[in-house]
Amino acid sequence: MDNNVNILECVKAIYKAIDDKKGENISVIDVRKISPLADYFILATADNIQQMKAIRDNVEEAMMAYKTYAKSVEGDNNSTWILIDYKDIVVNIFNRESRTFYNLDKLWSDGADITESCK
């Protein structure tokens, strides 16, 4: 992520982009103190693949406003989980079953939940 970009502003923009497309159970976890992988993990649930793709597209559009582009995007038209890697921010969009199965909320529970401050 560009050093001139405020990472917390980006996190809030991603939260809004997910919420605008009716993503559910959005969690924003600050993992800076517990993981070298990223600074923030954002988790969200979608009802179906169309909604997952709409959320992905809206997140990518929101980040373009910051001239920030994904390092990688994982997941295709048959996926139950889309991952968007912005290096410092990792966005995970799941269908309900995958969100429950992978339970990343529990895996990263040692991180600080900052969801409320992103609304």
Secondary structure as GFF3:
##gff-version 3
##sequence-region A 1 119
A	DSSP	alpha_helix	7	20	.	.	.	ID=ss1
A	DSSP	beta_strand	24	30	.	.	.	ID=ss2
A	DSSP	beta_strand	40	46	.	.	.	ID=ss3
A	DSSP	alpha_helix	49	64	.	.	.	ID=ss4
A	DSSP	beta_strand	72	74	.	.	.	ID=ss5
A	DSSP	beta_strand	81	85	.	.	.	ID=ss6
A	DSSP	beta_strand	89	95	.	.	.	ID=ss7
A	DSSP	alpha_helix	96	102	.	.	.	ID=ss8
A	DSSP	alpha_helix	104	107	.	.	.	ID=ss9
A	DSSP	beta_strand	112	113	.	.	.	ID=ss10
A	DSSP	alpha_helix	115	118	.	.	.	ID=ss11
###
